[in-house]
């Protein structure tokens, strides 16, 4: 992240596109966190940095020590939690800001001041408890913060070393607009390196027990050698004479083994894995000596503490919102809300009906205006063109004058001269119409014929029976078997007489069936079910089974049915056409 303006709005964190939203969400959140941390820490500049940098005045000697007193009325009595929060915010800026920026230099200066405050609180705790062991229960939170500061400063020193090499090995116009801007960034980078070195030196001098216990043997030995070179500088002939002593000391510090080495990060843990720098003590063996695992435990405690802070932060954010939602739910269940909802529904319905009515009226008004405007436009066009129109046609007016006369002709605007009329076309249409009518009549005739055939198959000949119906014996009710013989005798007699009487009927029925089924294909539809010996051709009407309420009334001979479908008026012209 480049140098960020402390008063930059959160809108600067532009949302990513749809394709990069998932991958860039973490980067976007990180950008917002850096902006907020920079804005919060800028508020403390008036307390941290003195107004006058003159070393002869007493006010300038209180640089970074004004908030150590517990009686500071401007920040309250809880100095410990406030200072821990400020250290964490400074570590966020130290990890993501650009090393050459002004904000990075200010973050380093603030972190140096916060470290002095933390060491002062640790000294007070040690004086009260009488213990100076690293990661004691009285000083364990502050010891973990000191370890975090040292590890983040190591990473920042490596970034500054890479930026310094790139800046000195490239031309000035590659990254800067002019030479003066390059020189400003160069000087600002060395000032940041100086602040980082002083932070590490203060942590080493004030809480070396923590570094000895948390760092591996090789890392602690390399750090000790690098800091001894600072306290006991050695002039070498290899350093150029043009460099100042301070710059040469910073370059030498960047080249020591502790800054140049240990860049890797390892993942530790199976259930809840976390990342840990390689220089943290995790049982490494160096020169036949094994380091402890206290550094790994400290990193695990820092990870769990960070997770707890995130959970508490989420709870603190959600609690007011949940309370607000609960209040809204309770308020929504009251009668006042129901009355408001009812009044709102009534108002919405009234306004919607009014809107529909107004829209309908507006459409009608617009249509009426458009019709009147179109009619007026046509009338104006006629007035403009009629005086020069010689081929006008006239017709008898539809209305009479005051004397009930029609003596004034009116212009026939709908006159049709039939220039496009064609006798051949009209004759073809008439022919097609006649053919269509003929096909329809044949289809109807075929349908009627099939209906008459189906009706003929359903006719059953009927003749009166000579035998009378045998009445049932009313006294036959009783047990099964009574009068059984009488019934059998009567049934035999009836069967005998029926055989004698129905014999000619069976012949007639057989002849009718043979006539209706065998000769069905040879008969015409108008001769169906007519006896040849009968003179009346409509005798079948007496045998036909008519519908309910239907019967034969009368017949008419020599009748012609005329179907009139269309009426055409005009003049008939006869020609010699075939």
C-alpha positions in Angstrom: 0.0 0.0 0.0 1.4 3.3 -1.0 1.5 6.4 1.3 -2.1 7.1 2.5 -3.5 10.4 3.4 -4.6 10.2 7.0 -7.9 12.1 6.2 -8.8 10.0 3.2 -12.4 9.0 3.1 -13.4 5.4 3.3 -14.8 5.8 -0.2 -11.3 5.5 -1.4 -11.6 1.7 -1.1 -13.2 1.3 -4.4 -15.2 -2.0 -4.8 -13.7 -4.6 -7.0 -15.3 -5.9 -10.2 -17.4 -9.0 -10.2 -14.6 -11.2 -11.4 -12.2 -9.9 -8.8 -14.6 -9.5 -5.9 -13.9 -12.8 -4.2 -10.1 -12.5 -4.6 -9.9 -8.8 -3.8 -12.2 -8.6 -0.8 -9.4 -9.2 1.7 -7.2 -6.6 0.0 -10.1 -4.1 0.1 -10.7 -4.7 3.8 -7.0 -4.4 4.5 -7.0 -1.0 2.7 -9.9 0.2 4.9 -8.2 -1.0 8.1 -5.0 0.9 7.2 -6.9 4.1 6.5 -8.8 3.9 9.8 -5.7 3.1 11.8 -3.9 6.0 10.3 -6.8 8.4 11.1 -7.1 7.2 14.7 -3.3 7.5 15.4 -3.1 10.9 13.8 -5.3 12.2 16.7 -2.5 11.5 19.1 0.2 13.5 17.3 -0.5 16.5 19.6 0.3 14.4 22.7 3.2 12.4 21.3 5.2 14.9 19.3 6.3 18.2 21.0 5.4 21.5 19.4 9.0 22.7 19.8 12.0 20.5 18.9 14.5 22.8 20.7 16.4 20.5 23.0 17.2 23.4 25.4 13.6 23.6 26.5 12.0 21.3 29.1 8.9 20.6 27.0 10.9 18.9 24.2 12.4 16.5 26.8 9.0 15.0 27.4 8.9 13.4 24.0 7.0 10.2 24.2 6.6 10.2 28.0 3.6 12.4 28.6 1.0 9.6 28.7 2.9 7.3 31.1 1.4 9.0 34.1 -1.9 7.5 35.3 -3.2 10.9 36.2 -3.5 12.1 32.5 -7.0 13.7 32.5 -7.4 13.8 28.7 -7.2 10.0 28.2 -8.6 8.6 31.4 -7.3 6.1 33.9 -7.1 2.9 31.8 -3.7 3.4 30.3 -2.9 -0.3 29.7 -5.7 -1.4 27.3 -5.5 1.9 25.5 -1.7 1.5 25.0 -2.1 -2.1 23.8 -4.7 -1.0 21.2 -2.4 1.8 20.0 0.5 -0.7 19.6 -1.7 -3.0 17.5 -2.8 -0.2 15.2 0.8 0.9 14.8 1.8 -2.7 13.8 -0.9 -2.7 11.1 0.6 0.5 9.6 4.1 -0.9 9.9 3.1 -4.0 8.0 1.4 -2.5 5.0 2.6 1.1 4.4 5.2 2.0 1.9 8.7 2.3 3.5 9.4 5.7 1.8 6.1 7.4 2.7 5.7 10.1 5.3 3.0 8.0 7.1 5.4 5.1 7.5 7.9 7.4 9.1 5.3 8.8 11.5 4.1 5.2 12.3 7.7 4.3 13.2 8.0 7.3 15.5 4.7 6.6 17.2 5.6 2.9 17.7 8.9 3.9 19.3 7.0 6.1 21.7 4.5 3.4 22.5 7.3 0.9 23.1 8.8 3.2 25.7 5.4 3.5 27.4 5.0 -0.3 27.4 8.5 -0.8 28.9 7.6 1.7 31.6 4.5 -0.2 32.5 6.5 -3.5 32.5 9.1 -1.9 34.9 6.3 -0.8 37.2 4.7 -4.3 37.1 8.1 -6.0 37.8 8.7 -3.5 40.7 5.3 -4.4 42.2 5.6 -8.2 41.7 9.3 -8.6 42.2 9.6 -10.9 39.2 11.5 -10.3 36.0 11.0 -13.6 34.3 9.8 -13.5 30.7 6.2 -14.2 30.0 5.2 -14.0 33.7 1.5 -13.8 34.4 1.9 -10.1 35.4 3.8 -9.1 32.2 2.8 -11.8 29.7 0.5 -9.6 27.5 3.2 -6.9 27.3 5.9 -9.4 26.6 3.9 -10.8 23.7 3.5 -7.2 22.4 7.3 -6.6 22.6 7.9 -9.8 20.7 5.4 -8.8 18.0 7.1 -5.4 17.7 10.5 -7.0 17.2 9.3 -9.5 14.6 7.4 -6.8 12.6 10.4 -4.5 12.7 12.5 -7.3 11.3 10.1 -7.7 8.4 10.0 -3.9 7.9 13.8 -3.8 7.8 14.0 -6.4 5.1 11.4 -4.4 3.0 13.4 -1.2 3.5 16.6 -3.0 2.4 14.9 -4.2 -0.8 13.5 -0.8 -1.6 16.9 0.8 -0.9 18.7 -1.6 -3.3 16.1 -1.0 -6.0 16.2 2.8 -5.6 20.0 3.0 -5.8 20.3 0.5 -8.7 17.7 2.2 -10.9 17.7 5.6 -12.6 15.7 8.4 -10.9 13.1 8.7 -13.7 11.9 5.1 -13.3 10.0 5.8 -10.1 10.2 9.5 -9.5 9.3 12.7 -11.4 12.6 14.5 -10.6 15.9 14.1 -8.8 14.7 16.2 -5.8 11.8 13.8 -5.2 14.2 10.8 -5.3 16.5 12.5 -2.7 13.5 13.2 -0.4 12.4 9.6 -0.5 16.0 8.4 0.0 16.4 10.6 3.2 13.0 9.6 4.5 13.9 5.9 4.0 17.0 6.3 6.1 15.1 8.1 8.8 12.6 5.2 9.0 15.6 2.8 9.2 16.9 4.8 12.1 13.6 4.7 14.0 13.3 0.9 13.4 16.8 0.3 14.7 16.1 2.4 17.8 12.9 0.4 18.4 14.8 -2.9 18.3 17.6 -1.5 20.5 15.1 -0.3 23.1 13.4 -3.7 23.2 16.7 -5.5 23.5 17.9 -3.3 26.3 14.5 -3.1 28.2 13.3 -6.7 27.8 16.1 -8.9 26.6 14.7 -11.8 28.7 11.7 -12.0 26.3 13.9 -12.1 23.2 16.3 -14.7 24.6 13.3 -17.0 25.5 11.2 -16.4 22.4 13.9 -16.3 19.6 15.9 -19.3 18.5 19.6 -19.5 19.6 20.9 -18.6 16.1 18.6 -15.7 15.7 19.3 -14.2 19.2 23.0 -14.6 18.7 22.8 -12.8 15.3 20.7 -10.0 16.8 23.2 -9.6 19.7 26.1 -9.3 17.2 24.2 -6.7 15.1 23.3 -4.5 18.1 26.9 -4.7 19.5 28.2 -3.3 16.3 25.9 -0.3 16.9 27.1 0.3 20.5 30.7 -0.4 19.6 31.2 0.9 16.0 34.3 -0.2 14.0 35.6 2.0 11.3 36.6 0.1 8.2 38.5 1.3 5.2 36.0 -0.2 2.9 33.2 2.3 3.7 33.2 5.3 1.3 34.3 8.6 2.8 31.3 10.4 1.3 28.9 8.6 3.6 28.2 10.0 7.0 28.8 7.9 10.1 25.0 7.5 10.8 24.3 6.4 7.3 27.2 4.0 7.3 26.0 2.6 10.6 22.5 2.0 9.2 24.0 0.3 6.1 26.1 -2.0 8.3 23.0 -2.8 10.4 21.1 -3.8 7.2 24.0 -6.1 6.2 24.1 -8.1 9.5 23.0 -11.7 9.7 19.8 -11.1 11.7 18.3 -8.6 9.2 19.5 -10.4 6.0 18.5 -13.9 7.1 15.3 -15.6 8.6 12.8 -14.4 5.9 10.7 -17.6 5.9 7.4 -18.3 7.6 6.3 -21.8 8.7 2.9 -23.2 9.4 2.5 -24.9 12.7 -0.5 -26.8 14.2 -3.0 -29.4 12.9 -6.3 -28.5 14.4 -5.9 -24.8 14.4 -2.9 -24.0 12.2 -1.2 -20.7 12.4 1.9 -19.1 10.7 5.1 -18.5 12.7 8.4 -16.8 11.6 11.3 -19.1 11.3 13.4 -17.2 13.9 10.9 -18.0 16.7 12.1 -20.7 19.1 10.5 -24.0 18.3 13.1 -26.6 19.5 15.7 -25.7 16.8 19.2 -27.2 17.4 22.2 -24.7 17.0 25.7 -25.7 17.9 24.6 -28.8 19.7 22.1 -26.8 21.8 18.4 -27.0 21.4 16.2 -24.0 21.9 13.0 -24.0 23.9 9.4 -23.9 22.5 8.4 -20.8 24.5 8.4 -18.7 21.3 5.9 -21.1 19.6 3.7 -20.9 22.6 3.8 -17.1 22.6 2.9 -17.0 18.9 0.0 -19.4 19.6 -1.2 -17.2 22.5 -1.0 -14.1 20.2 -3.1 -16.0 17.6 -5.7 -17.0 20.1 -5.7 -13.5 21.6 -6.3 -12.0 18.1 -9.2 -14.4 17.5 -10.8 -13.4 20.8 -10.4 -9.7 20.0 -12.2 -10.3 16.6 -15.0 -12.3 18.3 -15.5 -9.5 20.9 -15.4 -6.9 18.2 -18.1 -8.7 16.2 -20.2 -9.2 19.3 -19.9 -5.5 20.1 -21.0 -4.6 16.6 -23.9 -7.0 16.6 -25.3 -6.3 20.1 -26.7 -2.8 19.3 -28.1 -4.0 16.0 -29.8 -7.0 17.7 -31.2 -4.8 20.3 -32.5 -2.4 17.7 -34.1 -5.3 15.8 -35.7 -6.6 19.0 -37.2 -3.1 19.7 -38.4 -2.9 16.2 -40.1 -6.3 16.5 -41.8 -5.4 19.7 -42.9 -2.1 18.3 -44.2 -3.8 15.2 -46.5 -6.0 17.2 -48.4 -3.1 18.8 -51.8 -1.8 17.8 -50.4 1.5 16.7 -48.3 -0.2 14.0 -51.3 -2.2 12.8 -53.4 1.0 12.6 -50.6 2.7 10.7 -50.4 -0.3 8.3 -54.2 -0.3 7.8 -54.1 3.5 7.1 -51.2 3.0 4.7 -53.0 0.2 2.8 -56.1 2.4 2.5 -54.1 5.3 1.3 -52.2 3.2 -1.2 -55.4 1.7 -2.6 -57.0 5.2 -2.8 -54.0 6.6 -4.6 -53.7 3.7 -6.9 -57.3 3.9 -7.9 -57.0 7.6 -8.4 -53.9 7.0 -10.5 -55.6 4.5 -12.7 -58.6 6.9 -13.2 -56.4 9.8 -14.0 -54.3 7.7 -16.4 -57.5 6.5 -18.1 -58.8 10.1 -18.4 -55.5 11.3 -19.7 -55.5 8.6 -22.3 -59.0 9.4 -23.4 -58.2 13.1 -23.5 -55.1 12.4 -25.5 -57.0 10.2 -28.0 -59.7 12.7 -28.4 -57.3 15.5 -29.0 -55.4 13.4 -31.5 -58.6 12.5 -33.3 -59.6 16.2 -33.5 -56.2 17.2 -34.5 -56.1 14.6 -37.3 -59.6 15.6 -38.5 -58.6 19.3 -38.5 -55.4 18.4 -40.3 -57.3 16.5 -43.0 -59.8 19.4 -43.3 -57.1 22.0 -43.7 -55.4 19.8 -46.3 -58.6 19.6 -48.3 -59.2 23.4 -48.1 -55.6 23.9 -49.3 -55.8 21.4 -52.2 -59.4 21.4 -53.4 -59.3 24.7 -55.4 -56.6 23.2 -57.6 -58.2 19.8 -57.8 -60.1 19.5 -61.2 -61.0 15.9 -61.1 -63.4 15.9 -58.2 -66.4 13.7 -57.9 -69.8 14.5 -56.6 -72.7 12.7 -55.0 -76.1 13.4 -53.7 -75.9 14.7 -50.1 -77.1 12.5 -47.2 -79.0 15.4 -45.6 -81.7 17.7 -46.9 -81.8 21.5 -46.6 -84.4 23.5 -44.8 -86.9 22.9 -47.6 -86.3 19.1 -47.5 -84.4 19.2 -50.8 -81.3 17.5 -52.0 -80.3 19.9 -54.8 -76.7 20.6 -53.7 -74.2 17.9 -54.5 -71.4 17.2 -52.0 -67.9 16.1 -52.8 -67.4 12.3 -52.8 -64.0 11.8 -51.1 -64.5 8.0 -51.1 -65.0 7.7 -54.8 -63.6 4.5 -56.4 -63.1 4.5 -60.2 -62.4 0.7 -60.3 -59.4 1.1 -62.4 -57.9 -2.0 -60.8 -61.0 -4.1 -61.4 -60.5 -7.2 -63.7 -63.3 -9.3 -65.3 -61.1 -12.4 -65.5 -60.2 -12.0 -61.8 -63.8 -11.6 -60.8 -64.9 -14.6 -63.0 -62.2 -16.8 -61.4 -63.4 -15.8 -57.9 -67.0 -16.7 -58.9 -65.9 -20.0 -60.3 -63.9 -20.9 -57.2 -66.9 -19.9 -55.0 -69.2 -22.2 -57.1 -66.8 -25.1 -56.9 -66.5 -24.6 -53.1 -70.3 -24.6 -52.8 -70.6 -27.8 -54.9 -68.0 -29.5 -52.7 -69.8 -28.5 -49.6 -73.2 -29.7 -50.9 -71.7 -33.1 -51.9 -70.2 -33.4 -48.4 -73.6 -32.6 -46.8 -75.3 -35.1 -49.1 -72.8 -37.8 -48.2 -73.2 -37.1 -44.5 -77.0 -37.3 -44.8 -76.8 -40.6 -46.7 -74.6 -42.1 -44.0 -77.0 -40.9 -41.3 -79.9 -42.6 -43.1 -78.0 -45.8 -43.4 -77.2 -45.8 -39.7 -80.9 -45.1 -39.0 -82.0 -48.0 -41.2 -79.9 -50.4 -39.4 -81.6 -49.4 -36.1 -85.2 -50.0 -37.4 -86.9 -53.1 -35.8 -90.2 -54.5 -37.4 -93.1 -54.6 -35.0 -96.3 -56.6 -35.1 -99.0 -57.2 -32.5 -98.8 -60.5 -30.8 -101.8 -62.8 -30.9 -101.2 -64.2 -27.4 -102.1 -62.1 -24.4 -99.8 -61.3 -21.7 -99.8 -63.8 -18.9 -100.5 -62.1 -15.6 -98.4 -63.1 -12.6 -100.1 -64.8 -9.8 -100.6 -62.2 -7.1 -100.8 -65.0 -4.5 -97.4 -66.5 -5.5 -95.7 -64.8 -2.7 -94.3 -67.2 -0.1 -91.6 -69.9 0.2 -89.6 -71.0 -2.8 -91.2 -73.9 -4.6 -94.9 -73.1 -4.2 -96.9 -73.5 -7.4 -93.8 -74.5 -9.2 -95.6 -77.1 -11.3 -98.3 -74.6 -12.3 -95.8 -72.2 -13.4 -94.0 -74.7 -15.5 -97.2 -75.8 -17.2 -98.2 -72.3 -18.0 -94.8 -71.5 -19.4 -94.9 -74.6 -21.6 -98.3 -73.6 -23.0 -97.2 -70.1 -23.7 -94.1 -71.3 -25.4 -96.2 -73.7 -27.6 -98.5 -70.9 -28.7 -95.7 -68.5 -29.2 -94.0 -70.9 -31.5 -97.1 -71.3 -33.6 -97.8 -67.6 -33.8 -94.3 -66.2 -34.3 -93.3 -68.5 -37.1 -94.4 -66.2 -39.9 -92.8 -63.3 -38.0 -89.5 -65.0 -38.0 -89.6 -65.3 -41.7 -90.4 -61.6 -42.1 -87.6 -60.7 -39.8 -85.2 -62.9 -41.7 -86.2 -61.3 -45.0 -85.9 -57.8 -43.5 -82.5 -58.6 -42.1 -81.3 -60.2 -45.3 -82.6 -57.1 -47.2 -81.0 -54.7 -44.8 -77.6 -56.4 -44.6 -77.1 -58.3 -47.8 -78.5 -55.8 -50.3 -77.4 -52.7 -48.4 -74.7 -51.8 -50.9 -77.1 -52.1 -53.9 -79.9 -49.8 -52.5 -80.1 -46.1 -52.9 -80.6 -43.9 -49.9 -84.1 -42.7 -51.0 -85.4 -46.4 -51.3 -84.3 -47.5 -47.8 -86.8 -49.7 -46.0 -89.6 -49.4 -48.7 -91.5 -52.5 -49.6 -91.8 -53.1 -53.3 -95.5 -54.2 -53.0 -96.5 -51.1 -51.2 -97.7 -48.2 -53.3 -96.9 -45.5 -50.7 -93.2 -44.6 -50.9 -93.4 -43.0 -47.4 -94.7 -46.1 -45.6 -91.3 -46.3 -43.8 -92.3 -43.3 -41.8 -94.8 -45.4 -39.9 -92.1 -47.9 -38.9 -89.4 -45.4 -38.2 -88.6 -44.7 -34.5 -88.9 -40.9 -34.3 -87.5 -38.8 -31.4 -89.7 -37.7 -28.6 -92.3 -35.2 -29.8 -91.5 -35.9 -33.5 -93.9 -37.4 -36.0 -94.9 -37.4 -39.7 -97.3 -34.6 -40.6 -97.6 -34.1 -44.3 -95.6 -34.3 -47.5 -95.1 -31.8 -50.3 -94.2 -32.7 -53.9 -92.3 -30.8 -56.5 -90.6 -28.5 -54.0 -87.5 -26.5 -54.8 -85.3 -25.1 -52.0 -83.5 -21.9 -52.8 -80.6 -20.9 -50.5 -79.9 -17.1 -50.7 -76.5 -16.3 -49.2 -75.3 -13.1 -50.9 -77.0 -10.2 -52.5 -75.3 -8.2 -55.2 -76.8 -5.0 -56.6 -75.7 -3.4 -59.9 -76.0 -3.7 -63.6 -75.8 -7.1 -65.3 -73.8 -7.3 -68.5 -74.2 -10.4 -70.7 -71.4 -11.3 -73.1 -70.5 -14.1 -75.4 -68.1 -15.6 -73.0 -68.2 -19.4 -72.6 
